[in-house]
Amino acid sequence: MPKPARDRPDPDNAIFIVTGSTLAAEAFDRPLAYALRERLLASAPERGDLGVLVLSDLWYVNQPTLADRPVISIGPPNSNALTAALADKLPSIHAIEGRHVVQFDPDGFTVAALCWGDRDEDTARAVAWFGEHALDEFVRAANL
């Protein structure tokens, strides 16, 4: 039975975490996204109305109404269409050459962050760095 509308997440009060829809992204990046989701929810227990939704890149990029909502994209440009679309538009705030990159512009029109690496373990390191060093600033910039 579907949930009543009042129990469904409100896109205007949500942070989206987007992963690729390739088999590798589903296997390696999606678990990272769910772990980051849990960290976000745990960091704001008083915000019971905050939604943190994990979505596929193909679904997200085909929903133009979500384009101005806060988003974290996990996975490299070759497996995540959102990362590919934003990688040349956001500044790097942390990078280990040839390994991983974290990109984020807290003052941008859309609050967006990218966490990705050349290998699965490098993407995991990027997500971990983001969680430790930039997540609080992301949440403040999202202004939810």
N, C-alpha and C positions, 0 to 999 in steps of 0.2 A: 504494500500500500504506500503511495507517495506521501511524503511529509506535507503537512499543511504549509501554506505559503509563509506564514510568520516564522517557521522554523528553518526556512531556507536561508543560506548566507546572503547577505546584502552586499552586492558588488560595490556600493558606495562606501562601505565600511570594511573593506577587505584588502588584504595583501595577496597577490598572486605569485606563486612560485611555478615557473615554467621549465619543463624538461623536454628534451627531444623525444621523438616518437620512433626512433630506430630501435632495433632489438638491443643493441649495446646500451643505449640511453635508458631504456626501460629497465635493464638489468643493473646498471651501475649508478646512473644519475638520479633516477626516481627515488631510490632509498635515501640518498643524500637529501633530496627535497623534503621527504617526510620527516627526517631527523631535524632539519632546519625548521620545518613547520612546528614541530613539538617544542623546539627551543623558543620560537617566537611566542607561542601560546603560553609557555611557562614564564616568560619574561613579563607578561602583562595579565596576571590572573584576575585583576580587578576589571579588566576589559572583557567581560564575558560575551559582549556583543561583537568582538573583533573576529572576523573571518580570515582564515589563512587557508587558501585553496591551492592544491597542486593540480596543474593542468598540463596537457600536452601542447607542444608548440603549434601543431597544426590547428588545434581547436582555438588556441589563444589568438593567433594571427588572423583568424577568420571572424573574430568578434570585434569589430571596430569600436564598439561602445566601451571596450575595456582599455583602449589605447592610452587613456590619461590616468589610469589607476596605478598605484604602486606595484612594481613587479621586480622579482628576482629571477634571473634566468640562469639555469645551471646546465653546463655542458658546452662543448666546443662548437664553433660555427659549422663544422662539417656534420654535426648530428643534431643541432638545435637551430631551427629557422629564426627564432627570435634573437639569439646570440648573433647569428649571421647578419641580421638586419641592423643591429645596434652596435656591433663591435667597432665600427669606424666613427661612431657618433659620441661615445662616452670616453672620458679620460680614464686612464689607468691610475688606481690608487695604490696598487701593489702588483709587482711583477717579478717573477724569477725567470730570466731569459731562457727560452726553450722549454719551460716547465709549466708554469701556470700564471694566470692573470686574474685580477679582480678589478673591475671597472665600475665606477659609480660617480654620479654628479648630483650631490645633494641639492644643488640650486637649479637643476634643470627643470624644464617645463613639466616633464613626467619624471617621477621618482623611479629610477630604474637602476638595477645593479646586475652585473654579469659576473659569474664565477665559472672559470673554465680552465682546462689544462690540456696538454697534448696527449696525456694518457689518463686512464681512469683514476689512478692514484694521485695524479697531479690535480685533477678536478676536485678530488676529495680534499686535498690540501688547500685549494683555493676557497672552497666552501668553509673549511675550518678557520682559515684566516679571516674571512668575512665575518663569520660568527663571533670570533674573539675581538676583532678590531673595528668593525664597521656596522654591525647590526644595530646597535643602539642609535647611531647617527641616522641610519636608514629609517628606523621607526620614527624618530623625531621629524625627519624630512617628510615622511608620509603624512604626518599630521592627522592621524586618525584618533 
